[in-house]
Amino acid sequence: MTLNELMESEHETVSIYDVAPILECDPQKLRDALDLDDELPIENRRFLFPHCKVGNRRKIGRIGFIRWIKGELNPAVMIWKMKNAGTDIAD
């Protein structure tokens, strides 16, 4: 899949096999890299696009991935949001 095809898609999530060609990498190597990345503290992660592991499969949020690949996601803001998820900043 190309980035243009991904942008035209209407699916909420995509697979490793959809995004690996865009990142120019092997799907298995990407899967392994995401597994390792998930074990790191949030501030050290490389892949700050929405993804989750379901069994032995990965689901990747299409819109979040597109924004990440285009550089529209500010890593500092993403890290702050992940660290403060579920907290009320007014307290």
Backbone bond lengths (Angstrom), bond angles and torsions (degrees), N, CA, C in turn:
res aa  C-N    CA-C-N  psi(-1)  N-CA   C-N-CA  omega(-1)  CA-C   N-CA-C  phi
1 M - - - 1.453 - - 1.528 108.95 -
2 T 1.300 116.26 140.48 1.464 121.08 176.59 1.535 109.26 -95.13
3 L 1.319 115.90 167.67 1.460 120.01 177.85 1.525 110.46 -61.78
4 N 1.312 117.49 -40.17 1.471 120.08 178.63 1.520 111.36 -63.00
5 E 1.336 117.28 -42.04 1.466 120.42 177.64 1.523 110.64 -63.84
6 L 1.325 116.45 -39.41 1.462 120.88 178.13 1.527 110.43 -63.50
7 M 1.317 116.59 -41.50 1.459 120.84 -179.60 1.525 111.45 -66.96
8 E 1.312 117.55 -31.62 1.460 121.41 -179.76 1.528 112.72 -83.14
9 S 1.308 116.95 -15.64 1.465 121.33 -178.88 1.525 110.16 -65.16
10 E 1.309 116.41 153.70 1.466 121.22 177.36 1.524 111.87 -109.85
11 H 1.333 117.53 4.69 1.457 121.32 179.57 1.526 110.40 -72.94
12 E 1.323 116.25 143.21 1.467 121.43 177.36 1.521 111.03 -70.57
13 T 1.341 115.94 -40.61 1.458 120.88 -178.54 1.523 109.89 -124.07
14 V 1.323 114.74 158.85 1.459 121.73 176.42 1.528 107.62 -131.41
15 S 1.318 115.79 172.33 1.462 119.95 -177.22 1.525 111.33 -105.99
16 I 1.320 114.34 172.12 1.462 121.26 174.12 1.534 109.84 -55.85
17 Y 1.327 115.65 -39.47 1.466 120.17 -177.74 1.533 111.92 -67.05
18 D 1.326 117.64 -24.12 1.461 121.20 177.27 1.524 111.91 -77.21
19 V 1.340 117.15 -40.18 1.463 119.76 -173.79 1.524 114.25 -92.95
20 A 1.336 118.10 -21.37 1.472 120.02 -178.78 1.533 112.47 -56.96
21 P 1.346 119.49 -43.47 1.478 117.80 178.18 1.529 112.93 -63.48
22 I 1.310 117.33 -32.38 1.468 120.89 178.77 1.522 109.98 -66.89
23 L 1.339 116.22 -37.65 1.466 121.38 178.91 1.528 112.15 -86.24
24 E 1.329 115.52 -1.53 1.463 122.55 -179.52 1.524 111.77 55.25
25 C 1.337 115.42 51.46 1.456 119.82 178.62 1.531 110.34 -143.12
26 D 1.305 114.82 165.70 1.446 122.30 178.57 1.531 109.35 -73.43
27 P 1.335 119.02 135.23 1.469 120.81 -179.44 1.531 113.32 -55.42
28 Q 1.328 117.98 -40.16 1.467 119.91 -179.66 1.526 111.36 -66.96
29 K 1.327 116.86 -39.36 1.469 119.70 178.05 1.526 110.74 -66.03
30 L 1.320 117.07 -36.93 1.466 120.18 176.70 1.523 110.03 -65.80
31 R 1.330 117.19 -43.54 1.466 121.59 178.22 1.536 110.14 -58.70
32 D 1.332 116.44 -45.94 1.472 121.03 178.99 1.533 110.91 -63.24
33 A 1.328 116.97 -41.53 1.472 121.18 179.87 1.525 110.75 -64.49
34 L 1.333 117.56 -39.82 1.464 120.35 177.93 1.526 110.71 -65.73
35 D 1.336 117.13 -39.53 1.464 120.42 177.38 1.521 110.74 -60.58
36 L 1.332 116.94 -45.70 1.464 120.68 178.69 1.520 111.16 -65.80
37 D 1.325 116.36 -41.11 1.460 121.72 -179.18 1.526 111.50 -61.20
38 D 1.325 116.66 -38.07 1.466 120.88 -178.82 1.520 112.42 -64.65
39 E 1.322 117.73 -22.30 1.457 121.49 -179.56 1.524 112.52 -84.37
40 L 1.319 117.59 -13.03 1.466 122.02 -177.82 1.529 111.15 -82.20
41 P 1.336 117.16 155.87 1.466 119.02 170.47 1.531 109.14 -59.75
42 I 1.298 116.36 150.29 1.467 121.19 -174.77 1.526 112.43 -52.38
43 E 1.337 117.28 -41.95 1.468 119.27 -175.98 1.533 113.20 -69.27
44 N 1.332 118.30 -12.13 1.463 121.39 179.86 1.522 113.37 -103.97
45 R 1.307 117.49 0.61 1.460 120.61 -177.27 1.519 111.86 -74.60
46 R 1.338 115.28 147.94 1.462 121.50 -179.84 1.519 111.91 -98.91
47 F 1.332 116.48 -27.46 1.458 121.14 -173.84 1.528 109.94 -107.48
48 L 1.321 116.45 88.35 1.465 120.87 -177.33 1.526 111.29 -97.24
49 F 1.314 116.26 42.24 1.460 120.49 171.07 1.527 106.98 -110.26
50 P 1.330 117.18 153.26 1.464 119.72 -176.41 1.525 111.68 -67.16
51 H 1.313 115.17 124.92 1.459 121.23 175.81 1.516 109.51 -152.83
52 C 1.306 116.13 152.27 1.456 119.78 177.36 1.521 109.04 -144.54
53 K 1.312 114.61 155.36 1.453 121.17 179.62 1.522 107.58 -99.48
54 V 1.328 115.94 126.72 1.459 122.40 178.43 1.523 106.01 -122.77
55 G 1.323 116.55 101.92 1.458 119.84 -173.17 1.511 108.60 66.54
56 N 1.315 117.13 -122.01 1.467 119.95 176.77 1.525 111.47 -105.99
57 R 1.317 116.81 15.81 1.470 121.71 179.34 1.521 110.75 -111.82
58 R 1.321 115.23 157.22 1.464 122.35 175.99 1.514 108.97 -112.45
59 K 1.312 115.52 134.74 1.464 121.92 171.24 1.522 106.52 -110.71
60 I 1.321 116.32 131.53 1.461 122.10 -177.81 1.514 108.18 -120.22
61 G 1.336 116.25 127.71 1.456 120.71 177.60 1.525 109.86 -66.01
62 R 1.316 116.61 119.31 1.469 121.74 -174.21 1.522 112.24 -60.77
63 I 1.326 117.64 -51.69 1.474 120.61 -177.12 1.525 111.09 -63.86
64 G 1.333 117.16 -43.66 1.463 120.85 178.62 1.519 112.22 -62.20
65 F 1.330 116.36 -39.25 1.462 119.89 178.58 1.531 110.00 -65.65
66 I 1.316 117.01 -44.06 1.471 120.66 179.32 1.527 110.00 -60.33
67 R 1.313 116.97 -45.06 1.474 119.80 179.42 1.526 110.58 -63.63
68 W 1.339 117.61 -38.50 1.462 121.64 179.76 1.530 110.88 -66.44
69 I 1.323 117.08 -46.48 1.466 120.79 -176.64 1.534 110.72 -67.42
70 K 1.332 117.50 -28.98 1.465 121.09 178.72 1.530 112.17 -86.03
71 G 1.341 117.71 -2.08 1.457 121.67 178.34 1.515 113.98 78.25
72 E 1.321 117.20 21.01 1.462 120.71 -178.06 1.517 113.26 -87.64
73 L 1.331 117.64 -8.35 1.459 120.59 179.23 1.520 108.74 -98.92
74 N 1.312 116.50 123.63 1.459 121.94 178.54 1.528 107.90 -81.13
75 P 1.340 118.50 114.88 1.463 120.16 -177.33 1.525 113.73 -56.63
76 A 1.329 118.22 -38.50 1.464 120.52 -179.35 1.521 111.09 -63.23
77 V 1.321 117.28 -41.87 1.463 121.52 179.10 1.520 109.99 -67.82
78 M 1.342 117.35 -42.00 1.457 120.96 179.19 1.523 110.87 -60.88
79 I 1.328 117.58 -44.23 1.464 121.32 179.85 1.513 110.03 -63.15
80 W 1.328 118.40 -43.95 1.460 121.38 179.10 1.522 110.20 -60.01
81 K 1.336 116.90 -44.80 1.464 120.16 -178.80 1.523 111.41 -64.10
82 M 1.347 117.17 -40.38 1.461 119.49 179.86 1.520 111.72 -68.25
83 K 1.322 116.73 -38.19 1.467 120.19 179.73 1.522 111.51 -69.79
84 N 1.310 117.31 -30.10 1.463 121.58 -174.95 1.513 113.67 -106.63
85 A 1.311 117.27 14.78 1.470 120.88 179.09 1.522 109.74 -60.58
86 G 1.298 115.86 129.50 1.460 120.65 177.93 1.521 113.97 82.78
87 T 1.323 118.23 5.54 1.457 119.82 177.89 1.522 108.91 -108.01
88 D 1.290 115.08 150.82 1.457 120.64 178.22 1.517 107.74 -98.35
89 I 1.326 118.45 111.45 1.462 120.79 -175.60 1.529 111.56 -72.77
90 A 1.320 117.82 -8.56 1.467 120.52 178.84 1.520 111.31 -77.09
91 D 1.346 117.32 -18.62 1.483 120.28 -179.49 1.489 112.16 -70.61
